Amino acid sequence: MSKYNNITEGMKVVDVSLSEDGYNYYGFVRSNGEWAIMRENTAQTEYRFSVGGSDYSTNWTNRASLGYRLPTIG
C-alpha cells in the first residue's frame, strides 16, 4: 500500500468497536479489498495499525489477536 500517502487514504470506515479491554478499534476498507484496522490504547492515547490486502471480515473478527505496529509510509 505504499502508493498512498496515508494508510487510510481512500478508505471508508466500516466498523468501530469502543472500550474493548482498554482499546478502541476502527476498521477501514478500500474498494479494492485492502484494509487497515487501527487500535487505540485508551490509557495512553497510542495508535497502532494492522494492514492487509484481503479478508477484512475475518481479520476484524480476530482484531484483538492481530499484530499491530506504528504506521510506515512510503
GROMACS elastic network, one bead per residue, 0.5 to 0.9 nm:
[ bonds ]
;  ai    aj funct       b0    kb
    1     4     6  0.61061   500
    1     7     6  0.74396   500
    1    34     6  0.80853   500
    1    51     6  0.89214   500
    1    52     6  0.88704   500
    1    53     6  0.85621   500
    1    73     6  0.85900   500
    1    74     6  0.83168   500
    2     5     6  0.74006   500
    2     6     6  0.86870   500
    2     7     6  0.82933   500
    2    72     6  0.86301   500
    2    73     6  0.63353   500
    3     6     6  0.89969   500
    3    73     6  0.88385   500
    3    74     6  0.70151   500
    4     7     6  0.65921   500
    4     8     6  0.82787   500
    4     9     6  0.64182   500
    4    10     6  0.83948   500
    4    73     6  0.77066   500
    4    74     6  0.74874   500
    5     8     6  0.87002   500
    5     9     6  0.69289   500
    5    73     6  0.64946   500
    5    74     6  0.70427   500
    6     9     6  0.50885   500
    6    10     6  0.87768   500
    6    71     6  0.88193   500
    6    72     6  0.89271   500
    6    73     6  0.66412   500
    6    74     6  0.88432   500
    7    10     6  0.87308   500
    7    11     6  0.85278   500
    7    36     6  0.73983   500
    7    49     6  0.86836   500
    7    51     6  0.84801   500
    7    71     6  0.72382   500
    7    72     6  0.80905   500
    7    73     6  0.71255   500
    8    11     6  0.52612   500
    8    12     6  0.79206   500
    8    13     6  0.89737   500
    8    28     6  0.67822   500
    8    29     6  0.81022   500
    8    30     6  0.83909   500
    8    35     6  0.82794   500
    8    36     6  0.69827   500
    9    12     6  0.86309   500
    9    30     6  0.85690   500
   10    29     6  0.83304   500
   10    30     6  0.61653   500
   10    31     6  0.83586   500
   11    28     6  0.55846   500
   11    31     6  0.75420   500
   11    34     6  0.84924   500
   11    35     6  0.77272   500
   11    36     6  0.85425   500
   12    27     6  0.83023   500
   12    28     6  0.52967   500
   12    29     6  0.54967   500
   12    30     6  0.64778   500
   12    31     6  0.86108   500
   13    16     6  0.77710   500
   13    26     6  0.70170   500
   13    27     6  0.57217   500
   13    29     6  0.66940   500
   14    26     6  0.78796   500
   14    27     6  0.56712   500
   14    28     6  0.57518   500
   14    29     6  0.68666   500
   15    25     6  0.79928   500
   15    26     6  0.58504   500
   15    28     6  0.72246   500
   15    60     6  0.82654   500
   16    24     6  0.75258   500
   16    25     6  0.56866   500
   16    27     6  0.62413   500
   17    20     6  0.68841   500
   17    23     6  0.84931   500
   17    24     6  0.57487   500
   17    25     6  0.50932   500
   17    26     6  0.65906   500
   17    27     6  0.86641   500
   18    22     6  0.87214   500
   18    23     6  0.68616   500
   18    25     6  0.63642   500
   18    26     6  0.85004   500
   19    22     6  0.57438   500
   19    23     6  0.55941   500
   19    24     6  0.54925   500
   19    25     6  0.85245   500
   19    42     6  0.79563   500
   20    23     6  0.51303   500
   20    24     6  0.61416   500
   20    25     6  0.79829   500
   20    64     6  0.87608   500
   21    24     6  0.84720   500
   22    40     6  0.84266   500
   22    41     6  0.61740   500
   22    42     6  0.57215   500
   22    43     6  0.68974   500
   23    39     6  0.63561   500
   23    40     6  0.53571   500
   23    42     6  0.55423   500
   23    43     6  0.82577   500
   23    64     6  0.89965   500
   24    38     6  0.81394   500
   24    39     6  0.57791   500
   24    40     6  0.50274   500
   24    41     6  0.67518   500
   24    42     6  0.68637   500
   25    37     6  0.67074   500
   25    38     6  0.56395   500
   25    40     6  0.63287   500
   25    63     6  0.79193   500
   25    64     6  0.88802   500
   26    36     6  0.82714   500
   26    37     6  0.55809   500
   26    38     6  0.51382   500
   26    39     6  0.66482   500
   26    40     6  0.83334   500
   27    35     6  0.74451   500
   27    36     6  0.60797   500
   27    38     6  0.65245   500
   27    39     6  0.89871   500
   27    56     6  0.85565   500
   27    60     6  0.70793   500
   28    34     6  0.85186   500
   28    35     6  0.55295   500
   28    36     6  0.51737   500
   28    37     6  0.61247   500
   28    38     6  0.81021   500
   28    56     6  0.88420   500
   29    32     6  0.81813   500
   29    33     6  0.63440   500
   29    34     6  0.58422   500
   29    36     6  0.65412   500
   29    37     6  0.87392   500
   29    56     6  0.75849   500
   30    33     6  0.54822   500
   30    34     6  0.53388   500
   30    35     6  0.62407   500
   30    36     6  0.89236   500
   31    34     6  0.74392   500
   32    35     6  0.89302   500
   32    53     6  0.83153   500
   32    54     6  0.85667   500
   33    52     6  0.85511   500
   33    53     6  0.60033   500
   33    54     6  0.52602   500
   33    55     6  0.75872   500
   33    56     6  0.74764   500
   34    51     6  0.76360   500
   34    52     6  0.57682   500
   34    54     6  0.56730   500
   34    55     6  0.85407   500
   34    56     6  0.77873   500
   35    50     6  0.84337   500
   35    51     6  0.57001   500
   35    52     6  0.53824   500
   35    53     6  0.61583   500
   35    54     6  0.69854   500
   35    55     6  0.84264   500
   35    56     6  0.61804   500
   36    49     6  0.65557   500
   36    50     6  0.56558   500
   36    52     6  0.64766   500
   36    53     6  0.88375   500
   36    56     6  0.82975   500
   37    48     6  0.84173   500
   37    49     6  0.56688   500
   37    50     6  0.52990   500
   37    51     6  0.64033   500
   37    52     6  0.89379   500
   37    56     6  0.89897   500
   37    59     6  0.85202   500
   37    60     6  0.74379   500
   37    63     6  0.75813   500
   37    68     6  0.86388   500
   38    47     6  0.66702   500
   38    48     6  0.57375   500
   38    50     6  0.65889   500
   38    51     6  0.86816   500
   38    68     6  0.81319   500
   39    46     6  0.81063   500
   39    47     6  0.56858   500
   39    48     6  0.53551   500
   39    49     6  0.62162   500
   39    50     6  0.81652   500
   39    63     6  0.86765   500
   39    64     6  0.89065   500
   39    68     6  0.75382   500
   40    43     6  0.88112   500
   40    44     6  0.83983   500
   40    45     6  0.63318   500
   40    46     6  0.55592   500
   40    48     6  0.66994   500
   40    49     6  0.89553   500
   41    44     6  0.56430   500
   41    45     6  0.54177   500
   41    46     6  0.50941   500
   41    47     6  0.64876   500
   41    48     6  0.84522   500
   42    45     6  0.52055   500
   42    46     6  0.72361   500
   43    46     6  0.80395   500
   44    47     6  0.89105   500
   47    68     6  0.89843   500
   47    69     6  0.84488   500
   47    70     6  0.72687   500
   47    71     6  0.87527   500
   48    68     6  0.53956   500
   48    71     6  0.67110   500
   49    67     6  0.81539   500
   49    69     6  0.53630   500
   49    70     6  0.62295   500
   49    71     6  0.61523   500
   50    63     6  0.86922   500
   50    66     6  0.68489   500
   50    67     6  0.62030   500
   50    69     6  0.66290   500
   50    70     6  0.88432   500
   50    71     6  0.86011   500
   51    68     6  0.84412   500
   52    55     6  0.79452   500
   52    56     6  0.76711   500
   52    59     6  0.87184   500
   53    56     6  0.80727   500
   54    57     6  0.87995   500
   54    59     6  0.89933   500
   55    58     6  0.57757   500
   55    59     6  0.65563   500
   55    60     6  0.88065   500
   56    59     6  0.51272   500
   56    60     6  0.59560   500
   56    61     6  0.85533   500
   57    60     6  0.51592   500
   57    61     6  0.62463   500
   57    62     6  0.87023   500
   58    61     6  0.51434   500
   58    62     6  0.62988   500
   58    63     6  0.85177   500
   59    63     6  0.57241   500
   59    65     6  0.89984   500
   59    66     6  0.75340   500
   60    64     6  0.85135   500
   61    64     6  0.81858   500
   62    65     6  0.57479   500
   62    66     6  0.66760   500
   63    66     6  0.53633   500
   63    67     6  0.86952   500
   64    67     6  0.86254   500
   69    72     6  0.86247   500
